[in-house]
């Protein structure tokens, strides 16, 4: 059960997006050589992500994506051997924020959501962007993972068939 996707405060018209996001997550996990890892994804509205951002990050505003890593929730004091094997955590994506950002960047909402999913997944794996060097690496890794969601219509194969060697957990 690698990727679990659910909607929170989103209309049923977003059900097809839910299925596509699950497929993208499975491809990304496969590209990371983690096909059996467990990942939870929540597609929500701005109100839901605002509450999470306020409660868990002390930022009283909506955001585009949040990542809650299991290893961080359990704490640094727990030895690696006691960590739940293959359980990564949760990625929460605000669909309305993604739509606004996509419009501003002149790309599709789906492309923006795929990028946010890749970005959140990298955070779950311990990647960050605290300085310019980390930011460049994070952008490159995000782009590599996002590219796994693009299906070549001529061959009906995804780039996910090739591992993303540049993207590895710490």
Protein Blocks (a to p, Z undefined) as FASTA:
>chain_A
ZZacddehiafklmmmmmmmmmmmmmmmmmnopakbccddddddfklmmmmmmmmnopac
ddfbdcddfklmnopklcfklpcghiabjcdddfklmmmmmmmnopafklmmmmmmmmmm
mmmnopacfbfklmmmmmmmmmmmmmmmpccfklopafklpccfkbccZZ
